[in-house]
Amino acid sequence: MPPPNINELGLVLFGTARAWRTRLDQRLRPLGLSQGKWRTLMHLSQGGNKLTQKEIAERMGIEGATLAGLLDRLQNDGWVERRGSAEDRRCKTVHLQRRSKAVLDKIFNTAHDLRAELIEDISQRDLEACIRVLSKIRDKAERPANGARNGRSDLTKANSLS
């Protein structure tokens, strides 16, 4: 096998994330959830079930208008509820409905099973090195030009499934 070409790092990184998310999406489709819907539920769950629409959009890396449409559909389907924020009347917080618990368990279990399949023949040492290197790259990429962190490191856990 030829040595890896460092110039392909971005392509490999994005391609891996896309392929992983596509595989997970295929497994979750029978639950009636599009990728946008299951990712929204997942981010809400990991955000303590009290995120604003703006916070969810930032975590997902999508525009607020795109999220608004997803939330409309999730609310119409009974998965989430939007409420006025107690701290800021200009925004709404999004809350999971009771019926979301069972589907979230399925999402997390499916993601766990897929992850186990995808990494089953990779050594623990290689996985640890991969996580260490990617974490360093992510941390540098999240720093604004002035060197201060932009507060997006909380995405680490939320993006571990997507």
C-alpha positions as CSV (number, residue, x, y, z in Angstrom):
1,M,0.0,0.0,0.0
2,P,1.5,3.4,-1.0
3,P,2.0,6.0,1.8
4,P,-0.9,8.3,2.3
5,N,-0.9,11.6,0.4
6,I,-1.1,14.4,3.0
7,N,-2.8,16.6,0.4
8,E,-5.8,14.2,0.4
9,L,-6.5,14.7,4.2
10,G,-9.5,17.0,3.7
11,L,-11.0,14.8,1.0
12,V,-10.6,11.7,3.2
13,L,-12.0,13.5,6.2
14,F,-15.0,14.8,4.5
15,G,-15.6,11.6,2.5
16,T,-15.4,9.5,5.6
17,A,-17.9,11.8,7.5
18,R,-20.3,11.8,4.5
19,A,-20.1,8.0,4.0
20,W,-20.6,7.3,7.7
21,R,-23.6,9.7,7.9
22,T,-25.1,8.1,4.8
23,R,-24.8,4.6,6.2
24,L,-26.4,5.8,9.5
25,D,-29.1,7.5,7.5
26,Q,-29.9,4.3,5.6
27,R,-30.3,2.4,8.9
28,L,-32.5,5.1,10.4
29,R,-34.8,5.7,7.4
30,P,-37.2,2.8,8.4
31,L,-38.0,4.8,11.6
32,G,-39.4,7.5,9.3
33,L,-36.7,10.0,10.1
34,S,-34.7,11.9,7.5
35,Q,-31.1,12.8,8.2
36,G,-32.2,16.3,9.1
37,K,-34.8,15.0,11.6
38,W,-32.6,12.5,13.4
39,R,-29.7,14.9,13.6
40,T,-31.9,17.5,15.1
41,L,-33.3,15.1,17.7
42,M,-29.8,13.9,18.5
43,H,-28.4,17.4,19.0
44,L,-31.4,18.4,21.1
45,S,-30.9,15.3,23.3
46,Q,-27.2,16.0,23.8
47,G,-27.9,19.7,24.4
48,G,-29.9,19.0,27.5
49,N,-33.3,19.4,25.8
50,K,-33.2,23.1,26.2
51,L,-31.5,24.6,23.2
52,T,-32.6,27.6,21.3
53,Q,-33.3,27.3,17.6
54,K,-30.1,29.4,17.0
55,E,-28.0,27.0,19.1
56,I,-29.3,23.9,17.3
57,A,-28.6,25.5,13.9
58,E,-25.1,26.3,14.9
59,R,-24.4,22.8,16.2
60,M,-25.8,21.3,13.0
61,G,-24.0,23.7,10.8
62,I,-27.1,24.8,9.0
63,E,-29.0,28.0,8.4
64,G,-31.8,29.1,10.7
65,A,-34.4,28.9,7.9
66,T,-33.5,25.3,7.1
67,L,-33.8,24.4,10.8
68,A,-37.2,26.2,11.1
69,G,-38.6,23.9,8.4
70,L,-37.2,20.8,10.1
71,L,-38.6,22.0,13.5
72,D,-42.0,22.6,11.9
73,R,-42.1,19.0,10.6
74,L,-40.8,17.6,13.9
75,Q,-43.4,19.6,15.8
76,N,-46.2,18.5,13.5
77,D,-45.1,14.9,14.0
78,G,-45.1,15.3,17.8
79,W,-41.4,14.9,18.3
80,V,-40.6,18.4,19.6
81,E,-42.3,21.4,21.1
82,R,-41.1,25.1,20.8
83,R,-41.6,27.4,23.8
84,G,-40.9,31.0,24.5
85,S,-37.5,31.4,26.3
86,A,-37.8,32.5,29.9
87,E,-34.4,34.4,29.5
88,D,-35.0,36.0,26.2
89,R,-38.5,36.7,24.8
90,R,-37.0,37.2,21.3
91,C,-36.1,33.5,21.0
92,K,-37.7,30.1,21.4
93,T,-36.3,27.0,23.1
94,V,-36.9,23.6,21.6
95,H,-37.9,20.7,23.8
96,L,-38.2,17.0,23.1
97,Q,-41.6,15.5,23.5
98,R,-42.0,12.3,25.6
99,R,-42.3,10.1,22.4
100,S,-38.8,11.1,21.3
101,K,-37.2,9.1,24.1
102,A,-37.8,5.7,22.4
103,V,-36.7,6.8,19.0
104,L,-33.6,8.5,20.5
105,D,-32.6,5.2,22.1
106,K,-32.9,3.6,18.7
107,I,-30.8,6.3,17.1
108,F,-28.0,6.0,19.6
109,N,-28.1,2.1,19.6
110,T,-28.0,2.1,15.8
111,A,-25.2,4.6,15.8
112,H,-23.3,2.5,18.3
113,D,-23.7,-0.7,16.3
114,L,-22.6,1.0,13.1
115,R,-19.5,2.5,14.7
116,A,-18.6,-0.9,16.1
117,E,-18.9,-2.4,12.6
118,L,-16.9,0.3,10.9
119,I,-14.0,0.2,13.4
120,E,-14.0,-3.5,14.3
121,D,-10.7,-4.3,12.5
122,I,-8.9,-1.2,13.5
123,S,-6.5,-1.5,16.5
124,Q,-7.1,0.4,19.7
125,R,-3.8,2.1,19.2
126,D,-4.7,3.4,15.7
127,L,-8.1,4.6,16.9
128,E,-6.6,6.5,19.8
129,A,-4.0,8.1,17.5
130,C,-6.8,9.0,15.0
131,I,-8.9,10.6,17.7
132,R,-5.9,12.5,19.1
133,V,-4.8,13.9,15.7
134,L,-8.4,14.8,14.6
135,S,-9.0,16.5,17.9
136,K,-5.9,18.6,17.5
137,I,-7.0,19.6,13.9
138,R,-10.5,20.4,15.1
139,D,-9.3,22.5,18.0
140,K,-7.1,24.5,15.7
141,A,-9.8,24.9,13.1
142,E,-12.3,26.2,15.8
143,R,-10.0,28.9,16.9
144,P,-10.8,32.4,15.5
145,A,-8.0,34.3,13.9
146,N,-7.1,36.1,17.1
147,G,-6.4,32.7,18.8
148,A,-9.4,32.8,21.2
149,R,-11.7,29.8,21.1
150,N,-15.1,30.4,19.6
151,G,-17.0,28.2,22.0
152,R,-17.8,25.4,19.5
153,S,-15.9,22.6,21.3
154,D,-19.2,21.5,22.7
155,L,-19.8,20.1,19.2
156,T,-17.4,17.2,19.8
157,K,-19.9,15.0,21.6
158,A,-22.8,16.0,19.5
159,N,-21.0,15.3,16.2
160,S,-19.7,11.9,17.3
161,L,-22.8,10.3,15.9
162,S,-23.3,12.3,12.8
